[in-house]
Amino acid sequence: MSAADLDDYTKALAYKFLKLTSVPCERWPYFDDAVVPLSSPLSGRTVMLLNPLHIGHRATVWRANLYGPTDLTEEEVLVKHYHPSPDDKMDRDACVREAWAYARLETLQGTLVPKSHGFYYFNLEDSRCFHGHLMEYVHGVPLSRTPGAQKKMSDFLTSLDKIHELGVCHRDLHPNNVIVRQQDGEEHFVFLDFGRAKLIDTNYKRDATIAWYVDDACGAYACLGEMENFHVVVDWIFTEVDKNINKSGPPPRWTRIFFSRWKRDTLRCLRNEDEWNYQARTKGPVDYVMDKKERQW
């Protein structure tokens, strides 16, 4: 679908009432022929799409209203609408990957990931329908550079490690896919968009279904760069990773995503470039000069 077609398609969906119907469980060969639970507990309810919050290549995320079964009570929700593809493969692949990840992360829903209300066919009056994921609307703010960055960075990586511990590799980490929300007087990181998720299993080679911890390293690094200067980030990461070498106590468990030597060398090389890009993007002051060779790298 071209950018113009996608824009027209998106505009045509705004302020439409959509009926929810169940999506049958998918038998997905990627995970040992496991049945992925595409649960649809709110089947028969109605939603209205209000405005798109993000239009991506694979999906559009909408702010929407969910209406009660017998009255006009409203609940603010998010609808992730997977874009239709000619062979129906790409949107179903992203949908089922996300359903698998949310099933794995059930204990973290409502805290580190949004609470899922299920996966549905969203039916329009003209008989068209699309796959979608209905979830809670999370009120939060983007990652930012604020005082106390080191604690925030540690909390972020600890939160990511909880997702990894349940066997899910995100594989699409970047600042737009993480927000910070206030809950019970504390800040919590919320991870979004699991449409590219894979199973973590370091006993096997990486393939279409298997990932390793290090596959989230560069994405995590980009998120940390929203909280602190990249030079500080790299030095802090290596201090934590090398704790066991320096015999100053065991390193935090999250350091396993940076154990790959290739990833570590990449982070060293990227830190100046990323800081320069960050300052240019935010129009902040560039407080150092990069030499020409580093910038070309």
LINZIKA-V531119 format. One record per pair of residues at least 4 apart in sequence whose ideal C-beta (glycine too) atoms are under 8 Angstrom apart, sorted by the first residue. I is the first residue (numbers start at 1). J is the second residue. D is the distance in Angstrom with one decimal. If there is no record, write none. Layout:
# LINZIKA-V531119
i=I j=J d=D
i=I j=J d=D
This chain:
# LINZIKA-V531119
i=1 j=5 d=4.8
i=1 j=6 d=5.0
i=1 j=9 d=6.9
i=1 j=83 d=6.2
i=1 j=84 d=7.3
i=1 j=85 d=7.7
i=2 j=6 d=6.8
i=3 j=7 d=6.4
i=4 j=8 d=6.5
i=5 j=9 d=6.0
i=6 j=10 d=6.2
i=6 j=55 d=6.9
i=6 j=83 d=6.9
i=7 j=11 d=6.4
i=7 j=55 d=7.8
i=8 j=12 d=6.4
i=9 j=13 d=7.0
i=9 j=83 d=8.0
i=10 j=14 d=7.4
i=10 j=52 d=5.7
i=10 j=55 d=6.2
i=10 j=60 d=5.8
i=12 j=16 d=7.8
i=13 j=49 d=5.3
i=13 j=62 d=7.8
i=13 j=81 d=7.4
i=13 j=124 d=7.8
i=14 j=49 d=6.0
i=14 j=50 d=7.2
i=14 j=51 d=6.7
i=14 j=52 d=7.7
i=15 j=48 d=6.4
i=15 j=49 d=7.0
i=15 j=50 d=7.0
i=16 j=48 d=6.9
i=16 j=49 d=6.1
i=16 j=124 d=6.1
i=16 j=125 d=7.8
i=17 j=46 d=5.5
i=17 j=47 d=7.6
i=17 j=48 d=5.5
i=17 j=125 d=7.7
i=18 j=46 d=6.8
i=18 j=47 d=5.2
i=18 j=48 d=7.3
i=18 j=49 d=6.8
i=18 j=122 d=4.3
i=18 j=123 d=6.2
i=18 j=124 d=6.2
i=19 j=44 d=7.5
i=19 j=46 d=5.8
i=19 j=122 d=7.7
i=19 j=123 d=4.5
i=20 j=40 d=7.1
i=20 j=42 d=5.8
i=20 j=43 d=5.6
i=20 j=44 d=6.5
i=20 j=45 d=5.2
i=20 j=46 d=7.0
i=20 j=47 d=6.7
i=20 j=120 d=4.4
i=20 j=121 d=7.5
i=20 j=122 d=6.6
i=20 j=123 d=7.6
i=20 j=134 d=7.3
i=21 j=40 d=7.5
i=21 j=43 d=5.8
i=21 j=44 d=7.6
i=21 j=120 d=6.4
i=21 j=121 d=4.8
i=21 j=123 d=5.9
i=21 j=129 d=7.8
i=22 j=40 d=3.9
i=22 j=43 d=4.5
i=22 j=120 d=7.0
i=22 j=121 d=7.6
i=23 j=38 d=4.4
i=23 j=40 d=5.8
i=23 j=119 d=5.0
i=23 j=120 d=6.0
i=23 j=121 d=5.9
i=23 j=131 d=6.9
i=24 j=38 d=7.0
i=25 j=35 d=5.1
i=25 j=36 d=6.6
i=25 j=37 d=6.0
i=25 j=38 d=5.8
i=26 j=35 d=7.2
i=26 j=36 d=4.7
i=26 j=38 d=5.9
i=26 j=92 d=7.7
i=26 j=96 d=5.0
i=26 j=99 d=7.4
i=27 j=33 d=6.3
i=27 j=34 d=7.8
i=27 j=35 d=5.6
i=27 j=36 d=7.8
i=28 j=33 d=7.6
i=28 j=34 d=6.4
i=28 j=35 d=7.8
i=28 j=36 d=5.0
i=28 j=96 d=5.2
i=28 j=100 d=7.1
i=29 j=33 d=5.6
i=30 j=97 d=8.0
i=30 j=208 d=6.4
i=30 j=209 d=4.3
i=31 j=36 d=7.4
i=31 j=100 d=6.4
i=31 j=199 d=6.3
i=31 j=209 d=6.2
i=34 j=100 d=7.7
i=36 j=96 d=5.2
i=36 j=99 d=5.1
i=36 j=100 d=4.9
i=36 j=103 d=7.0
i=37 j=99 d=6.8
i=37 j=103 d=5.2
i=38 j=95 d=7.7
i=38 j=96 d=7.3
i=38 j=99 d=5.0
i=38 j=118 d=7.6
i=38 j=119 d=4.3
i=39 j=116 d=8.0
i=39 j=118 d=4.9
i=39 j=119 d=7.0
i=40 j=118 d=4.6
i=40 j=119 d=6.3
i=40 j=120 d=5.4
i=41 j=117 d=7.0
i=41 j=118 d=5.3
i=42 j=66 d=7.3
i=42 j=117 d=5.7
i=42 j=118 d=6.0
i=42 j=120 d=7.6
i=42 j=134 d=6.8
i=43 j=118 d=7.9
i=43 j=120 d=7.0
i=44 j=69 d=6.6
i=45 j=66 d=6.3
i=45 j=67 d=6.5
i=45 j=68 d=7.5
i=45 j=69 d=5.9
i=46 j=66 d=7.8
i=46 j=67 d=4.7
i=47 j=64 d=4.9
i=47 j=65 d=6.5
i=47 j=66 d=5.2
i=47 j=67 d=7.0
i=47 j=77 d=6.9
i=47 j=79 d=6.3
i=47 j=122 d=7.2
i=47 j=134 d=7.1
i=48 j=64 d=6.1
i=48 j=65 d=4.9
i=48 j=67 d=7.4
i=49 j=62 d=4.6
i=49 j=63 d=8.0
i=49 j=64 d=5.0
i=49 j=79 d=6.2
i=49 j=81 d=7.8
i=50 j=62 d=6.8
i=50 j=63 d=4.8
i=50 j=64 d=5.7
i=50 j=65 d=6.5
i=51 j=62 d=7.0
i=51 j=63 d=5.5
i=52 j=60 d=5.1
i=52 j=61 d=6.9
i=52 j=62 d=5.5
i=52 j=63 d=8.0
i=53 j=61 d=4.9
i=53 j=62 d=6.7
i=53 j=63 d=5.7
i=53 j=78 d=7.6
i=54 j=60 d=6.9
i=54 j=61 d=4.5
i=54 j=176 d=7.3
i=55 j=60 d=4.8
i=56 j=60 d=6.8
i=56 j=61 d=7.7
i=57 j=83 d=7.7
i=58 j=82 d=6.6
i=58 j=83 d=6.1
i=58 j=90 d=6.5
i=58 j=91 d=7.1
i=58 j=94 d=5.0
i=58 j=195 d=5.9
i=59 j=80 d=5.3
i=59 j=81 d=6.0
i=59 j=82 d=4.9
i=59 j=83 d=6.0
i=59 j=91 d=7.7
i=59 j=94 d=6.4
i=59 j=193 d=7.9
i=59 j=195 d=6.5
i=60 j=80 d=7.7
i=60 j=81 d=4.8
i=60 j=83 d=6.9
i=61 j=78 d=6.0
i=61 j=79 d=7.4
i=61 j=80 d=5.3
i=61 j=81 d=7.6
i=62 j=78 d=6.8
i=62 j=79 d=4.4
i=62 j=80 d=7.8
i=62 j=81 d=6.3
i=63 j=76 d=7.0
i=63 j=78 d=6.6
i=63 j=137 d=6.7
i=64 j=76 d=7.7
i=64 j=77 d=5.3
i=64 j=78 d=6.8
i=64 j=79 d=4.6
i=65 j=74 d=4.5
i=65 j=75 d=7.0
i=65 j=76 d=6.5
i=65 j=77 d=7.2
i=66 j=74 d=7.0
i=66 j=75 d=4.5
i=66 j=76 d=7.8
i=66 j=77 d=4.7
i=66 j=117 d=7.6
i=66 j=134 d=7.2
i=67 j=71 d=8.0
i=67 j=72 d=6.2
i=67 j=73 d=7.0
i=67 j=74 d=6.2
i=68 j=72 d=7.1
i=68 j=73 d=4.2
i=68 j=75 d=8.0
i=76 j=137 d=4.5
i=77 j=117 d=6.7
i=77 j=134 d=5.9
i=77 j=135 d=6.7
i=77 j=136 d=6.5
i=77 j=137 d=5.4
i=78 j=114 d=6.9
i=78 j=134 d=7.5
i=78 j=135 d=5.1
i=78 j=136 d=7.0
i=78 j=137 d=5.1
i=78 j=138 d=7.5
i=79 j=122 d=7.1
i=79 j=132 d=5.3
i=79 j=133 d=7.3
i=79 j=134 d=5.8
i=80 j=98 d=7.5
i=80 j=132 d=6.0
i=80 j=133 d=4.2
i=80 j=135 d=7.1
i=80 j=193 d=7.9
i=81 j=122 d=7.0
i=81 j=130 d=5.7
i=81 j=131 d=7.8
i=81 j=132 d=4.9
i=82 j=91 d=3.7
i=82 j=92 d=7.6
i=82 j=94 d=5.5
i=82 j=95 d=5.0
i=82 j=130 d=6.6
i=82 j=131 d=4.6
i=82 j=132 d=6.5
i=82 j=133 d=7.8
i=82 j=195 d=7.7
i=83 j=90 d=7.6
i=83 j=91 d=5.7
i=83 j=130 d=7.9
i=84 j=88 d=7.2
i=84 j=91 d=5.8
i=84 j=130 d=6.1
i=85 j=89 d=6.1
i=85 j=90 d=4.0
i=85 j=91 d=5.4
i=88 j=92 d=5.9
i=89 j=93 d=5.9
i=90 j=94 d=6.6
i=91 j=95 d=6.1
i=91 j=130 d=7.5
i=91 j=131 d=5.6
i=92 j=96 d=6.0
i=92 j=131 d=6.5
i=93 j=97 d=6.3
i=94 j=98 d=6.3
i=94 j=195 d=3.6
i=94 j=196 d=7.4
i=95 j=99 d=6.4
i=95 j=119 d=6.4
i=95 j=131 d=4.6
i=95 j=132 d=7.9
i=95 j=133 d=6.9
i=95 j=195 d=7.6
i=96 j=100 d=6.3
i=97 j=101 d=6.4
i=97 j=194 d=6.6
i=97 j=195 d=5.7
i=97 j=196 d=6.5
i=97 j=197 d=5.1
i=97 j=198 d=7.8
i=98 j=102 d=6.2
i=98 j=119 d=7.9
i=98 j=133 d=6.0
i=98 j=193 d=7.8
i=98 j=194 d=4.6
i=98 j=195 d=5.1
i=98 j=197 d=6.9
i=99 j=103 d=6.4
i=99 j=119 d=5.4
i=99 j=133 d=7.6
i=100 j=104 d=6.5
i=100 j=197 d=6.9
i=101 j=105 d=6.0
i=101 j=168 d=5.1
i=101 j=194 d=3.8
i=101 j=197 d=4.0
i=102 j=106 d=7.1
i=102 j=109 d=6.9
i=102 j=113 d=7.0
i=102 j=116 d=4.7
i=102 j=133 d=8.0
i=102 j=194 d=6.8
i=104 j=166 d=5.2
i=104 j=167 d=5.9
i=104 j=168 d=5.2
i=105 j=109 d=6.4
i=105 j=112 d=7.5
i=105 j=113 d=5.3
i=105 j=163 d=6.4
i=105 j=166 d=5.8
i=105 j=168 d=6.1
i=105 j=194 d=7.9
i=107 j=166 d=7.5
i=108 j=112 d=4.3
i=108 j=113 d=5.4
i=108 j=162 d=6.4
i=108 j=163 d=6.8
i=108 j=166 d=7.2
i=109 j=113 d=5.6
i=109 j=114 d=7.0
i=109 j=115 d=4.6
i=109 j=116 d=5.9
i=110 j=114 d=7.6
i=110 j=115 d=4.3
i=110 j=136 d=7.2
i=111 j=183 d=7.5
i=111 j=188 d=6.2
i=111 j=190 d=7.9
i=112 j=159 d=5.4
i=112 j=162 d=6.2
i=112 j=163 d=6.5
i=112 j=188 d=7.1
i=112 j=189 d=6.7
i=112 j=190 d=6.4
i=112 j=191 d=5.9
i=113 j=163 d=7.7
i=113 j=190 d=6.6
i=113 j=191 d=5.5
i=113 j=192 d=7.6
i=113 j=194 d=7.6
i=114 j=135 d=4.4
i=114 j=136 d=4.9
i=114 j=138 d=5.2
i=114 j=190 d=6.6
i=114 j=192 d=7.0
i=115 j=135 d=6.4
i=115 j=136 d=4.3
i=116 j=133 d=6.9
i=116 j=134 d=7.5
i=116 j=135 d=5.1
i=117 j=134 d=4.2
i=117 j=135 d=5.9
i=117 j=136 d=7.2
i=118 j=133 d=7.8
i=118 j=134 d=5.8
i=119 j=131 d=7.1
i=119 j=132 d=7.1
i=119 j=133 d=5.4
i=119 j=134 d=7.5
i=120 j=131 d=7.8
i=120 j=132 d=5.7
i=120 j=133 d=8.0
i=120 j=134 d=6.2
i=121 j=129 d=4.6
i=121 j=130 d=7.3
i=121 j=131 d=6.7
i=121 j=132 d=7.8
i=122 j=129 d=6.0
i=122 j=130 d=5.5
i=122 j=131 d=7.8
i=122 j=132 d=4.8
i=123 j=127 d=7.8
i=123 j=128 d=7.7
i=123 j=129 d=4.5
i=124 j=128 d=4.6
i=124 j=129 d=6.7
i=138 j=179 d=6.4
i=138 j=181 d=5.8
i=138 j=190 d=5.3
i=138 j=192 d=8.0
i=139 j=181 d=6.1
i=140 j=179 d=3.6
i=140 j=180 d=5.4
i=140 j=181 d=3.7
i=140 j=182 d=7.9
i=140 j=190 d=6.0
i=141 j=179 d=6.5
i=141 j=180 d=5.4
i=141 j=181 d=7.7
i=142 j=175 d=6.6
i=142 j=176 d=8.0
i=142 j=179 d=6.3
i=142 j=180 d=7.5
i=142 j=226 d=7.4
i=143 j=175 d=5.2
i=143 j=178 d=6.0
i=143 j=179 d=7.6
i=143 j=180 d=6.5
i=143 j=223 d=6.0
i=143 j=226 d=3.7
i=143 j=227 d=5.9
i=144 j=226 d=6.5
i=144 j=227 d=7.2
i=145 j=149 d=6.6
i=145 j=226 d=6.9
i=145 j=227 d=5.8
i=145 j=228 d=6.3
i=145 j=229 d=7.8
i=146 j=152 d=7.3
i=146 j=227 d=7.5
i=148 j=152 d=6.1
i=149 j=153 d=6.0
i=149 j=227 d=4.8
i=149 j=228 d=4.0
i=149 j=232 d=7.6
i=150 j=154 d=6.5
i=150 j=228 d=7.4
i=150 j=236 d=6.5
i=151 j=155 d=6.2
i=152 j=156 d=6.2
i=152 j=187 d=7.6
i=152 j=227 d=5.3
i=153 j=157 d=6.5
i=153 j=224 d=5.3
i=153 j=227 d=5.6
i=153 j=228 d=6.3
i=153 j=233 d=7.1
i=153 j=236 d=6.8
i=154 j=158 d=6.2
i=154 j=252 d=7.3
i=155 j=159 d=6.3
i=155 j=187 d=7.7
i=155 j=189 d=6.9
i=156 j=160 d=6.5
i=156 j=178 d=7.6
i=156 j=189 d=5.4
i=156 j=220 d=7.6
i=156 j=223 d=6.5
i=156 j=224 d=6.8
i=156 j=227 d=7.3
i=157 j=161 d=6.3
i=157 j=220 d=6.5
i=157 j=224 d=7.8
i=157 j=252 d=7.3
i=157 j=254 d=4.0
i=157 j=257 d=7.8
i=158 j=162 d=7.0
i=158 j=252 d=7.2
i=158 j=254 d=5.9
i=159 j=163 d=7.3
i=159 j=188 d=7.6
i=159 j=189 d=4.7
i=159 j=191 d=7.5
i=160 j=164 d=6.5
i=160 j=170 d=7.7
i=160 j=173 d=7.8
i=160 j=189 d=8.0
i=160 j=191 d=7.3
i=160 j=216 d=6.7
i=160 j=220 d=6.0
i=160 j=254 d=6.5
i=160 j=257 d=7.6
i=161 j=165 d=6.1
i=161 j=252 d=7.9
i=161 j=253 d=5.5
i=161 j=254 d=4.1
i=161 j=257 d=8.0
i=162 j=166 d=7.2
i=163 j=168 d=5.3
i=163 j=170 d=6.8
i=163 j=191 d=6.4
i=164 j=168 d=6.9
i=164 j=169 d=6.8
i=164 j=200 d=5.9
i=164 j=213 d=5.9
i=164 j=216 d=7.3
i=164 j=254 d=8.0
i=164 j=257 d=7.4
i=167 j=199 d=5.7
i=167 j=200 d=5.2
i=167 j=201 d=7.5
i=168 j=194 d=7.1
i=168 j=197 d=5.5
i=168 j=198 d=7.9
i=168 j=199 d=7.4
i=168 j=200 d=6.8
i=169 j=197 d=6.4
i=169 j=198 d=4.9
i=169 j=199 d=7.3
i=169 j=200 d=4.8
i=169 j=211 d=3.7
i=169 j=212 d=7.4
i=169 j=213 d=7.3
i=169 j=215 d=5.3
i=169 j=216 d=5.8
i=170 j=177 d=7.6
i=170 j=191 d=6.5
i=170 j=194 d=6.5
i=170 j=196 d=7.5
i=170 j=197 d=6.1
i=170 j=216 d=5.5
i=170 j=219 d=6.9
i=171 j=196 d=4.4
i=171 j=197 d=6.1
i=171 j=198 d=5.8
i=171 j=211 d=6.2
i=171 j=215 d=5.8
i=171 j=216 d=6.9
i=171 j=219 d=7.7
i=172 j=177 d=6.2
i=172 j=193 d=5.9
i=172 j=194 d=7.9
i=172 j=195 d=7.1
i=172 j=196 d=4.5
i=172 j=219 d=7.0
i=173 j=177 d=6.1
i=173 j=178 d=7.2
i=173 j=191 d=7.8
i=173 j=216 d=5.5
i=173 j=219 d=2.7
i=173 j=220 d=5.8
i=173 j=222 d=7.1
i=173 j=223 d=6.2
i=174 j=178 d=7.9
i=174 j=219 d=5.7
i=174 j=222 d=5.4
i=174 j=223 d=7.0
i=175 j=222 d=6.4
i=175 j=223 d=5.6
i=175 j=226 d=4.8
i=177 j=191 d=6.7
i=177 j=192 d=4.8
i=177 j=193 d=4.8
i=178 j=189 d=5.8
i=178 j=190 d=7.0
i=178 j=191 d=5.8
i=178 j=192 d=7.0
i=178 j=223 d=5.5
i=179 j=189 d=7.6
i=179 j=190 d=5.2
i=179 j=192 d=7.0
i=180 j=187 d=5.3
i=180 j=188 d=7.1
i=180 j=189 d=6.0
i=180 j=190 d=7.4
i=181 j=187 d=7.4
i=181 j=188 d=5.7
i=181 j=190 d=5.7
i=182 j=186 d=7.3
i=182 j=187 d=6.2
i=182 j=188 d=7.8
i=183 j=187 d=8.0
i=183 j=188 d=5.1
i=198 j=209 d=6.0
i=198 j=210 d=6.3
i=198 j=211 d=3.8
i=198 j=215 d=7.5
i=199 j=209 d=6.0
i=199 j=210 d=5.9
i=199 j=211 d=6.9
i=200 j=210 d=7.8
i=200 j=211 d=5.6
i=200 j=212 d=6.6
i=200 j=213 d=6.4
i=201 j=210 d=5.2
i=201 j=211 d=8.0
i=202 j=212 d=5.3
i=202 j=213 d=7.1
i=204 j=210 d=4.9
i=205 j=210 d=6.9
i=206 j=210 d=5.5
i=206 j=211 d=5.9
i=206 j=212 d=6.0
i=206 j=215 d=7.2
i=211 j=215 d=4.5
i=213 j=217 d=7.8
i=213 j=256 d=4.9
i=213 j=257 d=4.6
i=213 j=259 d=7.7
i=214 j=257 d=5.7
i=214 j=258 d=7.4
i=214 j=259 d=6.9
i=214 j=260 d=4.2
i=214 j=263 d=5.3
i=216 j=220 d=5.4
i=216 j=257 d=5.6
i=217 j=221 d=6.3
i=217 j=257 d=4.7
i=217 j=258 d=5.6
i=217 j=260 d=6.8
i=217 j=263 d=4.4
i=217 j=267 d=7.6
i=218 j=222 d=6.6
i=218 j=263 d=6.9
i=218 j=266 d=6.9
i=218 j=267 d=7.7
i=219 j=223 d=6.7
i=220 j=224 d=6.4
i=220 j=257 d=6.3
i=221 j=225 d=6.5
i=221 j=233 d=6.9
i=221 j=237 d=7.7
i=221 j=267 d=5.7
i=221 j=270 d=7.7
i=221 j=274 d=8.0
i=222 j=226 d=7.5
i=222 j=274 d=7.3
i=223 j=227 d=7.5
i=224 j=228 d=6.5
i=224 j=233 d=4.7
i=224 j=237 d=7.8
i=225 j=230 d=4.9
i=225 j=233 d=5.9
i=225 j=274 d=5.6
i=225 j=275 d=7.4
i=225 j=278 d=5.9
i=226 j=278 d=7.7
i=227 j=233 d=7.9
i=228 j=232 d=4.9
i=228 j=233 d=5.3
i=228 j=236 d=7.6
i=229 j=233 d=6.9
i=229 j=275 d=6.3
i=230 j=234 d=6.4
i=230 j=270 d=7.7
i=230 j=271 d=4.3
i=230 j=272 d=7.5
i=230 j=274 d=4.9
i=230 j=275 d=4.2
i=230 j=278 d=7.1
i=231 j=235 d=6.6
i=231 j=271 d=5.7
i=231 j=272 d=7.8
i=231 j=275 d=6.6
i=232 j=236 d=6.0
i=233 j=237 d=6.3
i=233 j=271 d=7.3
i=234 j=238 d=6.5
i=234 j=267 d=5.5
i=234 j=268 d=6.3
i=234 j=271 d=4.8
i=235 j=239 d=6.3
i=236 j=240 d=6.6
i=237 j=241 d=6.1
i=237 j=255 d=7.8
i=237 j=258 d=5.7
i=237 j=267 d=7.0
i=238 j=242 d=5.8
i=238 j=264 d=7.2
i=239 j=243 d=7.3
i=240 j=251 d=5.6
i=240 j=252 d=6.0
i=240 j=255 d=5.5
i=241 j=251 d=5.9
i=241 j=255 d=4.6
i=241 j=258 d=5.3
i=241 j=259 d=7.1
i=241 j=264 d=7.6
i=242 j=246 d=5.8
i=242 j=251 d=7.6
i=243 j=248 d=5.1
i=243 j=249 d=5.7
i=243 j=250 d=6.8
i=243 j=251 d=4.3
i=243 j=255 d=7.9
i=244 j=249 d=7.9
i=244 j=250 d=5.9
i=244 j=251 d=5.4
i=251 j=255 d=4.3
i=255 j=259 d=6.9
i=257 j=263 d=7.9
i=258 j=263 d=6.0
i=258 j=264 d=6.0
i=258 j=267 d=7.6
i=260 j=264 d=6.8
i=261 j=265 d=6.3
i=262 j=266 d=6.2
i=263 j=267 d=6.4
i=264 j=268 d=6.7
i=265 j=269 d=6.5
i=266 j=270 d=6.0
i=267 j=271 d=6.5
i=269 j=273 d=7.7
i=269 j=297 d=5.9
i=270 j=274 d=5.1
i=271 j=275 d=6.3
i=272 j=276 d=6.3
i=272 j=288 d=7.8
i=272 j=290 d=4.8
i=272 j=294 d=5.0
i=272 j=295 d=7.5
i=273 j=277 d=6.4
i=273 j=290 d=7.6
i=273 j=294 d=7.0
i=273 j=295 d=6.6
i=273 j=297 d=7.0
i=274 j=278 d=6.1
i=275 j=279 d=6.4
i=275 j=286 d=7.9
i=275 j=288 d=7.8
i=276 j=280 d=6.3
i=276 j=286 d=6.5
i=276 j=290 d=5.9
i=276 j=295 d=7.0
i=277 j=281 d=6.1
i=278 j=282 d=6.2
i=278 j=284 d=7.5
i=279 j=283 d=7.7
i=279 j=284 d=4.7
i=279 j=285 d=6.9
i=279 j=286 d=4.7
i=280 j=286 d=7.8
i=290 j=294 d=4.9
i=290 j=295 d=5.1
i=291 j=295 d=7.3
i=292 j=296 d=6.3
i=293 j=297 d=6.7
